[in-house]
Amino acid sequence: MKLKRIVALGAALGVAVAGVGVASAANADPVTDGYSIVGSDTLQDAVGALANGTNITGPSVRLSGDGKALGSWDAFTLGVAGGVGNIQTKPYGPVMKRPNGSGAGRNALAASVGGTSGQAFTWESVNVKDQVDLARSSSLGSTAGSLLTYVPFGQDAIGYAFKIGDASGADAAAAKAVVEDLTKAQLTSIYSAGTSSAASAAVSGTGYTIKPLGLQSSSGTWTTFLNKIGVTSLGNAVDTRSNNIPENDGRVLTPAVNEIQIVPLSVANYIGQLNNAARINTFSGVSLGAIGGVQATTGTAPNLAPSTSYYTSADWGRTVYIVVPTAKITDGPSFDQGIASLVDTTSPSSLTYWGSSASPATTKAVKAKFGFSAPTGTVVTRNN
């Protein structure tokens, strides 16, 4: 398989930093004659900024794939019950269920190109042929194959946020001292048994209990978090709220007076929100925990940055991806110059650039403001 187009197209054939194509309100869904991307909540703010245009680093930066605009659909939308609802990605195209996470985005993309072995173009009971061009993914699919190619977007890390129900008084201070720095073993115990015996002992006498929250099942962040802490069977005290908890939203933490709630999250997304790079900050009154004594960030808002040691650790670091149909970026009848340009790792105006340029006009500079760093992972293929 030749994937040379990804790394050899160069800036001359790269992504235009231009103003053509799709315009959308801050929380409105686009409809595009160009390319469509769906999937992960973790990547959506950074990808959306690049797709719609941003001057967060000073110069104006906006993507288009060989002259075609990129339209980005959020995993969840404000004002819709459950945050999901339906979307229409192409003019005159079908209305389909919103892909509300990494797994759903990859599955919708695979269906858009027909899947493998002549499968139907159906996703969630709708024919979505040619309706999805790319997907955002914060995790790798599990099915081996070559239908889809995962190109690293950047490096992220898994962490957890917490909120104390009543943060006043000595009891709260003692409880906070425990929950603000948990170990991997404590997180494993909390999410497998409901309440960590180690954490419970530490907060005993304070009157506080720890309540773990789980994310909706299509979330790549949730899947990765469980893999990293080694939990295959959730404890019965884990609150998933009927599989309706979105990721990277601090507003889901609603602890009772003598309760501390915790929830896994993308550290990059947390940084992007506190740096005012994202469209909304949901983490007011919410804290980011350390794990095993290691802080996930450096600096202070609005100039937070990733902790290099945390992001590159095998325990908590993870590479996140832009997923494309392999046939669209390899030589052959299905090759698509625009999609290849969008994931050209040598072009400082592509989705996937982490080259040597220090210019604030690069996509690398924009992604850094959203909390991402240079990826440690490489190009991978899967069937989903």
N, C-alpha and C positions, 0 to 999 in steps of 0.2 A: 504494500500500500504506500503510495506517495503522498506525504503530507508536506512536501517542500513548499507549497504555496503559502502555508502559514508563516514560515520564517523567512521566505525569500522574496516576497512581493515588493517590500520596501516602501518607503514613504511616497515615492512617485506614483504608485498605484494604491496608496493607502486611503485612509478615511478622510474625507474633506472636513475641514473645520469651517462650516458654512451655515447659512441660514435658510436652507431649503426645507420644504416638507411640512412636518406635523407641528402644530401648536396646540397646547392643551393647558387648561387651567390647573392650578396647583393640585387639586384632588379630582380632576375630571379624567375620564378615560379617552384616549385618542382613537381615531380611526385612520388608517394609513394606507396610501397607495404604495408605500415602500415596504420595509421589513418590520416584522412584529416579534417582540420578545416577551415572554411570560415566565412565571416561576417564583423563585426564592424571594422572600421578604428581606433577607439579609443583604442582598445586592441591590434591591430595587431603588433605593434612594440615590445611590451613586450612579447606577445605570440610567435612571430617569433624568438626573441632572445632565449627564453627558448627551442623552438623546434629545432633551428639550433645549439645552444650551445653558451654560453657567459661566459666571465670572467670579466665582468664589476664590480663585487664585490670582485674580487681577485681570488677565486677558480673557476674552470671550472664547469659550471652547464649546463646540457642538459637533456631534458626529453625523455623518451620512455615509452610507455604504455605496461607494462608486456613484454618487449623485442621488441615491435614494435615501429618504429619511428613515430613521429608526423610531418606531413607536413602542413605548414600554408600558406594559400593564401591571399595576401593583397586584400583589398577592391578596390583599384585602383592600376594601374601599370604605371610606368614612360614610356614615349615613345609611348604610345598608344592614339590615338585620343579620347578625353573624359575620358581617364584614366581607361576604363573599359575593353573592349575586351572579349575574351573567354579564358577558362581554361580547362585543363584535369587533374583530380585529381588522377586517378588510371591508371596503365598500361593497355593498350588496351581498356580503358573506353571511353565514349562519350565525345565530346567537347561540353561544355555548356557555357552559358553566366556567366560572373564573378558576384557572389553575392556581390554587392557594398554597403553593409551596414548591420546594425543589422537586419532589417526586411527581406531583401533579403536572408541573411544567414539563418535565422530561417525558412523561407519558403522553401529554398533549402534542409535543413536538414529534415523538415517534409515530403517533397516529397521523399527524399531518403529512408525513412522507410515506405512509402506508405500512409502517411497521416492518417486520421481517417475514420472509416466506410467503409473500402475497397476502398478508393480513389486510383486513378492511381498514379504511381510513376513519374509523369510528372511535371517538372518545366521549365518555359519559353520554352514550346513546345519540350523539350528533356526528354527522359526517363533517370532519374538519380538514378535509384535503386542502393542502396549500394555505391553511389559515395561520399557522405558526411557523416562524422561520428560525428562531433561536430560543434558548431557554437559559434562565439564570439558575445555578445550582450550588448549594452550599455543601453538598455531599456527592459521592460517587454512587452511581447505580450498581446493583449487585449482579446483573445478568451479563455474562461475558458475550462479546461479539464486537462487531465493527459498524453497526448502523449509525451510532452517534459518536462524535468526537468531543471530548472535554478539553477545553483550552484554558489554562489558568488565568483567572481574572486578578487574583491577588492572594495575600495571606491574611487570614483571620485567626481568631482564637475563640474557644469556648470558655465561658465564665458563668457566673450566677449573680443575680441581683437580689436584694432583700429589702424588706420594709418592716419596721416594728410598729405594732398597733398603737402603743402609747410610749413615746420615746422620752418621757420625763421620769425623773427619780432614779435612785440608786439601782433598783432592780433592772431598769432598762439599760443602764450603762454596763452592768455586768453581763446581761444577755447579749448586748451588742458586741462586747469584747470577744465573745465566743463566735457568733455567727459571721462576723466580718472577716474571719480567717479560718475556714474549715479545711480539713485535709481531704485528700481523695477518698480515703477509707471512710471518713464520716459521710461524704456525699453518697458513696455507694450504699452505706447503711441507711441513710435517710430515704433514699429512693427505692430501696428493696424492702425495707421493713416499715417504712412510714415515718419512724422517728429514730434517729441515731442514738444508740445507747451512750456513746461518748459525748455527743452534744447534750443529751438529756442530763447526764451527770454534771456537765459543766454549767448548765443553767438551772439545775435543781436549787430550790430555795428562793428563786427569783419569781416564780409564778408564771414564767413564760414557756410556751411550747413552740416547736418549729413545725410549720406546715409547708410541705413541698407541693409545688404546682407542676403540672406536666403540660406540654404543648400539643397542638393538634397534630395528628399522626402523619400528615404529609410534609411536615417540617423537617428539612435537612438538619437544622440545628438540634432538634429533639433527638433524631436518630443518632447523630454524631455524639451528643452528650451521653446518651445511654451506652453507646459503644465504648466511650472513653472511661466511664466509671464501671463498666463491666456488668451492667444490669440487664437481664433478659426477661425478668418477671417483676412488674411493678408491685410495690407494697400497697396494701389496701388503703393507706392513708394519703396516697398521692391523689391530688385533686386535678382532674383533667377537664372538669366542667363539661362533661358529655362531648369531649373531643373538640371543644370550641375555643381554646385559648390560643390567640395569635402569638407569634414570637416577637420579641424586641418591643414590647409595649408595657411600660412600667405601670400603666393604669390597671393591669390585671391584678396587681398586688393590693388586696383590700383586707388587711389583717384585722382580727378582733382585738380588743384592748390588750389582752394578755397573750397575744400570738405574734410570731415572727413568720412571715411568708417568704419563701425563696422560689426563684424560677430561673432556669437556664437561659442564656442569651448569647448573641454574637457580640463580642467585645468591640469589633469594628463598628457595628451599628450603634452601640452605646456611645462610642467616641464621636461618631458623626452627629448624633443628636445633641450631645453636650457642646460640641464645637459650633453649633448652629449651622452646620452644613446641611442637615436634613430639613425637611419642610416643617417638622413638628418635633418638639421635645416632650416625650412622655415620661421622663425619669425624674421629674420634680419630686423631692422627698424620698427618692429611692437611692440606695447605695450599691456600689459594685464591690463584691467580695474579693478578697485575695484567696489563693489556694496554696496551702502548705507554706505560708509565709512569703509567697511571691506575688507581687502586685502585677496586674495585667496591663496597666497604663503608666505613663510618666507625664509629668507636667500637670497643669491645672487648666480647667475649662476657661475660655474657649480655645485653648491651645493644647489639648490632650494629644498624646501620641502613643502608639503601641510600645509596650515593653518588648524589646527584641528577644530577650531570653524566654519570655512567656510565649510569644508568638511562634518561636521556632522549636519549642519543646515538644517532644513526642506525646506528652501527656495532654496538652491543651491546644497546641497549634493545629491549624487545618488550612489546606488550600481550598479556595472556592473557585467556581468555573463558569465560563460561558460555554454552552453546549450547542453544537451545530450538527446537521446531517453530514456525515463523512463524505458522501458523494458530492456535496456542494462545494467542498474545498479541495478536492483531488481532481487530477486531470481526467477528463471524460465528458460524456454528453450532458451530465447534470451539473457540471462545474458552474458556480455562480460567483462572478467577480466581486459583487457587492458584499456578499457574506464572507468571502475570503478576506476582503479588505477590513471588515469589522473585527476580525480575529487575527490580523497580521501582527505578530509580536514584534516585528522590526519597525513598525510605523508608530511614531509618537502621538498619532491622533487616532489610534485604534482602541478598542475596548480592553485589549490584553497587553498593552505596552508597559514594560518595566526596564527599558534600556538605560543608556548612560546619560541621556540629556537631562540637565537640571532646570530646563526652562519651565516657568509657571504655566506656559501655554500647552503643556503636554497633558495627556489623560492621566499619566502617572501622578502628576502633581495634584490633580483633582481627586483621584482615588485616595491619596494620602490624607487629604482633608476629611475624608469619610472614614478614616481609621484603618485602611488597608496598607499593607507593606508588600515588598517583593515576594512572590510565591516561592515556596520550596518544592512544590509538586511540579510534575511535567505533564505533557499531553497524554491523555489516556482515551481508549475507545471502549465503549460498552454498547449493549443493545437497548438499554433504558437509562 
